[in-house]
Amino acid sequence: MSESAVSHQLRVLRNLRLVSYRKESRKVYYQLQDHHVLTLYNAVAEHLDEEVAPS
């Protein structure tokens, strides 16, 4: 993903108040605003990693 695409996605997440950020000089650090988002992400990732049972 290009830097500009990542920057755009982070801006969307900030606008949705899903992440917060802080600047130090020219660096920007992002952090999840709500631990529930990480819980949901982990649940989805775990589900995707499960093997699909044959029908």
N, C-alpha and C positions, 0 to 999 in steps of 0.2 A: 504494500500500500504506500502511496506517495505521502510525503510529509504534509502536503496541503490537504489530502483526504483525511489523514489522521487528525489534523488540526480542526477540520470541519466537524468530524464525528465528536471530538472532545467538546467543541462549542455547543453542539446539540445536547450532549449529556449535561453540560453546565446549565443550559437554558431549562432543561427538565429537572434541574436540581438533584440529579443523581450523583454528580461528582462535585467536589469543591476543588479549589486550586489556590496555590500561593506562588508568588514570584520571588525569586532570589537572583538578583542581577538579571542575566539573560535567560536563566533557566526557569521553567515552570513545572511545579510538582502537582499532580492530581491525586485525589483521594476519594474513595467512595463515601457518599454522604450517609448512606443507610446500610447497615449490615444485612438487611433483608435482601438487598440486591445480590450480594455475594452468595447468600444461601440459595436463592433462586438459580443463579448461574451454576453453582455446583450441582444442584439437583438436575438441571438440564444436561450438563456435561456428563454426569454419571449415567443418566438415561441413554444418552447417545452412545456411550461406551459399552452398554449392555449388548450381548449378542442377541440377535433376533431369533426367536425359536421358530423352527420350521413348522409350516401349517399342515 
